[in-house]
Amino acid sequence: MKSHVRTLQIAFTYIGTIVGAGFATGQEILRFFTRYGHWAVLTILLATVLFIWLGTKMMVIARRIEADSYEDFNRHLFGERVGSSISLFTLIVLVAVNSIMLAGAGAIFQENLGLPFQAGLLITIFGSYFLLKRGISGILQINSVVVPLMLTLSLIIISNTLGVPGAGRFLFLETDRSIFGAWMSPLLYTAFNLGMAQAVLVPLARHTDDEKSLVRGGILGGTGIGFMLLAAHFAMSSQMPGILQFEIPMGSIAFRLGPLVQSIYLLLIFLEIFSTFVANIYGVGVQLKQHLPIAPSLVTPLLMLICYLFSQFGFSSLLGVFYPIFGALALVWVIMLLRAPMSPPPPIADPSGPEGKAITIVAVKPVIRITRK
């Protein structure tokens, strides 16, 4: 029973880390999949396979090499110097993304609840801080709440879309986009999201004792991501091309389903921002604790303060520069992950040995003696 619970926690954390606010608004799905028409179903299936395969492989390798942070994992893939440089750039992107997400949380409080912008920022920061005091278990707990809500909303949207006249259009939707662009999109989408998610998935794997739970969680999580991609594409395809005019495409669908679904949707967007913010802060904090000459307990508050200060400014143009560069690096990162051999499992600890030291079992070939008569 304990292993099944751990499997679900890993799967929910995997889904919650990938499915952020951009996913919930529908912009990511519209940009990477739905606008490519009838190719979208096939490319979503490809992205699902990649999420299952590469996400699971990343977590298994991270556990086997005992990587404490995504920097340790990148050093394993690229070597010391290149791996450290890529990790530093990833840190910059994560801080910028977290700052924007924090600003998004403030905007939700201001625009939908009538509360001050700064109240949204402070509630998110203090809530994240107290949750992060629980370590990796806090991330598992918040995703165990958020992800079932996300899956429930996906099912509600699917059931309501089935009665729409254009429900079957997702299989035959026409597009003037290139085939090359259609098949590159799932590669870019998977690479970018896994490149960001490594900040959480690597420490998660390190703190998981049972490798089978990691594998099952990776398979279940990747499948869940694919299901939610397909559900959102199914709903938005029925509203094409008019849905392209909306800044929050999924919001336009949720708002048609009544005030209850609208309230759930707004709560879900905030919770996705919150859970992703918590997870990224944790991952970046783990890396910084390996380098900063300050007390580990001060790293998380300092990191949150930086994100709070940066959230006061517009970072859209800054992120517009970083995102394409990071996307290109993420493709290289995925290629290296594809090529990386599966590391051998860590040595088994001998509890009866002195100080519980690890022992390595070596297979010895039998010696065959040949005697002459």
Secondary structure as a PSIPRED ss2 file (coil, helix, strand):
# PSIPRED VFORMAT (PSIPRED V4.0)

   1 M C   1.000  0.000  0.000
   2 K H   0.000  1.000  0.000
   3 S H   0.000  1.000  0.000
   4 H H   0.000  1.000  0.000
   5 V H   0.000  1.000  0.000
   6 R H   0.000  1.000  0.000
   7 T H   0.000  1.000  0.000
   8 L H   0.000  1.000  0.000
   9 Q H   0.000  1.000  0.000
  10 I H   0.000  1.000  0.000
  11 A H   0.000  1.000  0.000
  12 F H   0.000  1.000  0.000
  13 T H   0.000  1.000  0.000
  14 Y H   0.000  1.000  0.000
  15 I H   0.000  1.000  0.000
  16 G H   0.000  1.000  0.000
  17 T H   0.000  1.000  0.000
  18 I H   0.000  1.000  0.000
  19 V C   1.000  0.000  0.000
  20 G C   1.000  0.000  0.000
  21 A H   0.000  1.000  0.000
  22 G H   0.000  1.000  0.000
  23 F H   0.000  1.000  0.000
  24 A H   0.000  1.000  0.000
  25 T H   0.000  1.000  0.000
  26 G C   1.000  0.000  0.000
  27 Q H   0.000  1.000  0.000
  28 E H   0.000  1.000  0.000
  29 I H   0.000  1.000  0.000
  30 L H   0.000  1.000  0.000
  31 R H   0.000  1.000  0.000
  32 F H   0.000  1.000  0.000
  33 F C   1.000  0.000  0.000
  34 T H   0.000  1.000  0.000
  35 R H   0.000  1.000  0.000
  36 Y H   0.000  1.000  0.000
  37 G H   0.000  1.000  0.000
  38 H H   0.000  1.000  0.000
  39 W H   0.000  1.000  0.000
  40 A H   0.000  1.000  0.000
  41 V H   0.000  1.000  0.000
  42 L H   0.000  1.000  0.000
  43 T H   0.000  1.000  0.000
  44 I H   0.000  1.000  0.000
  45 L H   0.000  1.000  0.000
  46 L H   0.000  1.000  0.000
  47 A H   0.000  1.000  0.000
  48 T H   0.000  1.000  0.000
  49 V H   0.000  1.000  0.000
  50 L H   0.000  1.000  0.000
  51 F H   0.000  1.000  0.000
  52 I H   0.000  1.000  0.000
  53 W H   0.000  1.000  0.000
  54 L H   0.000  1.000  0.000
  55 G H   0.000  1.000  0.000
  56 T H   0.000  1.000  0.000
  57 K H   0.000  1.000  0.000
  58 M H   0.000  1.000  0.000
  59 M H   0.000  1.000  0.000
  60 V H   0.000  1.000  0.000
  61 I H   0.000  1.000  0.000
  62 A H   0.000  1.000  0.000
  63 R H   0.000  1.000  0.000
  64 R H   0.000  1.000  0.000
  65 I C   1.000  0.000  0.000
  66 E C   1.000  0.000  0.000
  67 A C   1.000  0.000  0.000
  68 D C   1.000  0.000  0.000
  69 S C   1.000  0.000  0.000
  70 Y H   0.000  1.000  0.000
  71 E H   0.000  1.000  0.000
  72 D H   0.000  1.000  0.000
  73 F H   0.000  1.000  0.000
  74 N H   0.000  1.000  0.000
  75 R H   0.000  1.000  0.000
  76 H H   0.000  1.000  0.000
  77 L H   0.000  1.000  0.000
  78 F H   0.000  1.000  0.000
  79 G C   1.000  0.000  0.000
  80 E H   0.000  1.000  0.000
  81 R H   0.000  1.000  0.000
  82 V H   0.000  1.000  0.000
  83 G H   0.000  1.000  0.000
  84 S H   0.000  1.000  0.000
  85 S H   0.000  1.000  0.000
  86 I H   0.000  1.000  0.000
  87 S H   0.000  1.000  0.000
  88 L H   0.000  1.000  0.000
  89 F H   0.000  1.000  0.000
  90 T H   0.000  1.000  0.000
  91 L H   0.000  1.000  0.000
  92 I H   0.000  1.000  0.000
  93 V H   0.000  1.000  0.000
  94 L H   0.000  1.000  0.000
  95 V H   0.000  1.000  0.000
  96 A H   0.000  1.000  0.000
  97 V H   0.000  1.000  0.000
  98 N H   0.000  1.000  0.000
  99 S H   0.000  1.000  0.000
 100 I H   0.000  1.000  0.000
 101 M H   0.000  1.000  0.000
 102 L H   0.000  1.000  0.000
 103 A H   0.000  1.000  0.000
 104 G H   0.000  1.000  0.000
 105 A H   0.000  1.000  0.000
 106 G H   0.000  1.000  0.000
 107 A H   0.000  1.000  0.000
 108 I H   0.000  1.000  0.000
 109 F H   0.000  1.000  0.000
 110 Q H   0.000  1.000  0.000
 111 E H   0.000  1.000  0.000
 112 N H   0.000  1.000  0.000
 113 L C   1.000  0.000  0.000
 114 G C   1.000  0.000  0.000
 115 L C   1.000  0.000  0.000
 116 P C   1.000  0.000  0.000
 117 F H   0.000  1.000  0.000
 118 Q H   0.000  1.000  0.000
 119 A H   0.000  1.000  0.000
 120 G H   0.000  1.000  0.000
 121 L H   0.000  1.000  0.000
 122 L H   0.000  1.000  0.000
 123 I H   0.000  1.000  0.000
 124 T H   0.000  1.000  0.000
 125 I H   0.000  1.000  0.000
 126 F H   0.000  1.000  0.000
 127 G H   0.000  1.000  0.000
 128 S H   0.000  1.000  0.000
 129 Y H   0.000  1.000  0.000
 130 F H   0.000  1.000  0.000
 131 L H   0.000  1.000  0.000
 132 L H   0.000  1.000  0.000
 133 K C   1.000  0.000  0.000
 134 R C   1.000  0.000  0.000
 135 G C   1.000  0.000  0.000
 136 I H   0.000  1.000  0.000
 137 S H   0.000  1.000  0.000
 138 G H   0.000  1.000  0.000
 139 I H   0.000  1.000  0.000
 140 L H   0.000  1.000  0.000
 141 Q H   0.000  1.000  0.000
 142 I H   0.000  1.000  0.000
 143 N H   0.000  1.000  0.000
 144 S H   0.000  1.000  0.000
 145 V H   0.000  1.000  0.000
 146 V H   0.000  1.000  0.000
 147 V H   0.000  1.000  0.000
 148 P H   0.000  1.000  0.000
 149 L H   0.000  1.000  0.000
 150 M H   0.000  1.000  0.000
 151 L H   0.000  1.000  0.000
 152 T H   0.000  1.000  0.000
 153 L H   0.000  1.000  0.000
 154 S H   0.000  1.000  0.000
 155 L H   0.000  1.000  0.000
 156 I H   0.000  1.000  0.000
 157 I H   0.000  1.000  0.000
 158 I H   0.000  1.000  0.000
 159 S H   0.000  1.000  0.000
 160 N H   0.000  1.000  0.000
 161 T H   0.000  1.000  0.000
 162 L C   1.000  0.000  0.000
 163 G C   1.000  0.000  0.000
 164 V C   1.000  0.000  0.000
 165 P C   1.000  0.000  0.000
 166 G C   1.000  0.000  0.000
 167 A H   0.000  1.000  0.000
 168 G H   0.000  1.000  0.000
 169 R H   0.000  1.000  0.000
 170 F H   0.000  1.000  0.000
 171 L H   0.000  1.000  0.000
 172 F C   1.000  0.000  0.000
 173 L C   1.000  0.000  0.000
 174 E C   1.000  0.000  0.000
 175 T C   1.000  0.000  0.000
 176 D C   1.000  0.000  0.000
 177 R C   1.000  0.000  0.000
 178 S C   1.000  0.000  0.000
 179 I H   0.000  1.000  0.000
 180 F H   0.000  1.000  0.000
 181 G H   0.000  1.000  0.000
 182 A H   0.000  1.000  0.000
 183 W H   0.000  1.000  0.000
 184 M H   0.000  1.000  0.000
 185 S H   0.000  1.000  0.000
 186 P H   0.000  1.000  0.000
 187 L H   0.000  1.000  0.000
 188 L H   0.000  1.000  0.000
 189 Y H   0.000  1.000  0.000
 190 T H   0.000  1.000  0.000
 191 A H   0.000  1.000  0.000
 192 F H   0.000  1.000  0.000
 193 N H   0.000  1.000  0.000
 194 L H   0.000  1.000  0.000
 195 G H   0.000  1.000  0.000
 196 M H   0.000  1.000  0.000
 197 A H   0.000  1.000  0.000
 198 Q H   0.000  1.000  0.000
 199 A H   0.000  1.000  0.000
 200 V H   0.000  1.000  0.000
 201 L H   0.000  1.000  0.000
 202 V H   0.000  1.000  0.000
 203 P H   0.000  1.000  0.000
 204 L H   0.000  1.000  0.000
 205 A H   0.000  1.000  0.000
 206 R H   0.000  1.000  0.000
 207 H C   1.000  0.000  0.000
 208 T C   1.000  0.000  0.000
 209 D C   1.000  0.000  0.000
 210 D C   1.000  0.000  0.000
 211 E H   0.000  1.000  0.000
 212 K H   0.000  1.000  0.000
 213 S H   0.000  1.000  0.000
 214 L H   0.000  1.000  0.000
 215 V H   0.000  1.000  0.000
 216 R H   0.000  1.000  0.000
 217 G H   0.000  1.000  0.000
 218 G H   0.000  1.000  0.000
 219 I H   0.000  1.000  0.000
 220 L H   0.000  1.000  0.000
 221 G H   0.000  1.000  0.000
 222 G H   0.000  1.000  0.000
 223 T H   0.000  1.000  0.000
 224 G H   0.000  1.000  0.000
 225 I H   0.000  1.000  0.000
 226 G H   0.000  1.000  0.000
 227 F H   0.000  1.000  0.000
 228 M H   0.000  1.000  0.000
 229 L H   0.000  1.000  0.000
 230 L H   0.000  1.000  0.000
 231 A H   0.000  1.000  0.000
 232 A H   0.000  1.000  0.000
 233 H H   0.000  1.000  0.000
 234 F H   0.000  1.000  0.000
 235 A H   0.000  1.000  0.000
 236 M H   0.000  1.000  0.000
 237 S H   0.000  1.000  0.000
 238 S C   1.000  0.000  0.000
 239 Q C   1.000  0.000  0.000
 240 M C   1.000  0.000  0.000
 241 P C   1.000  0.000  0.000
 242 G H   0.000  1.000  0.000
 243 I H   0.000  1.000  0.000
 244 L H   0.000  1.000  0.000
 245 Q H   0.000  1.000  0.000
 246 F C   1.000  0.000  0.000
 247 E C   1.000  0.000  0.000
 248 I C   1.000  0.000  0.000
 249 P H   0.000  1.000  0.000
 250 M H   0.000  1.000  0.000
 251 G H   0.000  1.000  0.000
 252 S H   0.000  1.000  0.000
 253 I H   0.000  1.000  0.000
 254 A H   0.000  1.000  0.000
 255 F H   0.000  1.000  0.000
 256 R C   1.000  0.000  0.000
 257 L C   1.000  0.000  0.000
 258 G C   1.000  0.000  0.000
 259 P H   0.000  1.000  0.000
 260 L H   0.000  1.000  0.000
 261 V H   0.000  1.000  0.000
 262 Q H   0.000  1.000  0.000
 263 S H   0.000  1.000  0.000
 264 I H   0.000  1.000  0.000
 265 Y H   0.000  1.000  0.000
 266 L H   0.000  1.000  0.000
 267 L H   0.000  1.000  0.000
 268 L H   0.000  1.000  0.000
 269 I H   0.000  1.000  0.000
 270 F H   0.000  1.000  0.000
 271 L H   0.000  1.000  0.000
 272 E H   0.000  1.000  0.000
 273 I H   0.000  1.000  0.000
 274 F H   0.000  1.000  0.000
 275 S H   0.000  1.000  0.000
 276 T H   0.000  1.000  0.000
 277 F H   0.000  1.000  0.000
 278 V H   0.000  1.000  0.000
 279 A H   0.000  1.000  0.000
 280 N H   0.000  1.000  0.000
 281 I H   0.000  1.000  0.000
 282 Y H   0.000  1.000  0.000
 283 G H   0.000  1.000  0.000
 284 V H   0.000  1.000  0.000
 285 G H   0.000  1.000  0.000
 286 V H   0.000  1.000  0.000
 287 Q H   0.000  1.000  0.000
 288 L H   0.000  1.000  0.000
 289 K H   0.000  1.000  0.000
 290 Q C   1.000  0.000  0.000
 291 H C   1.000  0.000  0.000
 292 L C   1.000  0.000  0.000
 293 P C   1.000  0.000  0.000
 294 I C   1.000  0.000  0.000
 295 A C   1.000  0.000  0.000
 296 P H   0.000  1.000  0.000
 297 S H   0.000  1.000  0.000
 298 L H   0.000  1.000  0.000
 299 V H   0.000  1.000  0.000
 300 T H   0.000  1.000  0.000
 301 P H   0.000  1.000  0.000
 302 L H   0.000  1.000  0.000
 303 L H   0.000  1.000  0.000
 304 M H   0.000  1.000  0.000
 305 L H   0.000  1.000  0.000
 306 I H   0.000  1.000  0.000
 307 C H   0.000  1.000  0.000
 308 Y H   0.000  1.000  0.000
 309 L H   0.000  1.000  0.000
 310 F H   0.000  1.000  0.000
 311 S C   1.000  0.000  0.000
 312 Q C   1.000  0.000  0.000
 313 F C   1.000  0.000  0.000
 314 G C   1.000  0.000  0.000
 315 F C   1.000  0.000  0.000
 316 S H   0.000  1.000  0.000
 317 S H   0.000  1.000  0.000
 318 L H   0.000  1.000  0.000
 319 L H   0.000  1.000  0.000
 320 G H   0.000  1.000  0.000
 321 V H   0.000  1.000  0.000
 322 F H   0.000  1.000  0.000
 323 Y H   0.000  1.000  0.000
 324 P H   0.000  1.000  0.000
 325 I H   0.000  1.000  0.000
 326 F H   0.000  1.000  0.000
 327 G H   0.000  1.000  0.000
 328 A H   0.000  1.000  0.000
 329 L H   0.000  1.000  0.000
 330 A H   0.000  1.000  0.000
 331 L H   0.000  1.000  0.000
 332 V H   0.000  1.000  0.000
 333 W H   0.000  1.000  0.000
 334 V H   0.000  1.000  0.000
 335 I H   0.000  1.000  0.000
 336 M H   0.000  1.000  0.000
 337 L H   0.000  1.000  0.000
 338 L H   0.000  1.000  0.000
 339 R H   0.000  1.000  0.000
 340 A C   1.000  0.000  0.000
 341 P C   1.000  0.000  0.000
 342 M C   1.000  0.000  0.000
 343 S C   1.000  0.000  0.000
 344 P C   1.000  0.000  0.000
 345 P C   1.000  0.000  0.000
 346 P C   1.000  0.000  0.000
 347 P C   1.000  0.000  0.000
 348 I E   0.000  0.000  1.000
 349 A E   0.000  0.000  1.000
 350 D C   1.000  0.000  0.000
 351 P C   1.000  0.000  0.000
 352 S C   1.000  0.000  0.000
 353 G C   1.000  0.000  0.000
 354 P H   0.000  1.000  0.000
 355 E H   0.000  1.000  0.000
 356 G H   0.000  1.000  0.000
 357 K C   1.000  0.000  0.000
 358 A E   0.000  0.000  1.000
 359 I E   0.000  0.000  1.000
 360 T C   1.000  0.000  0.000
 361 I C   1.000  0.000  0.000
 362 V C   1.000  0.000  0.000
 363 A C   1.000  0.000  0.000
 364 V C   1.000  0.000  0.000
 365 K C   1.000  0.000  0.000
 366 P C   1.000  0.000  0.000
 367 V C   1.000  0.000  0.000
 368 I C   1.000  0.000  0.000
 369 R C   1.000  0.000  0.000
 370 I C   1.000  0.000  0.000
 371 T C   1.000  0.000  0.000
 372 R C   1.000  0.000  0.000
 373 K C   1.000  0.000  0.000
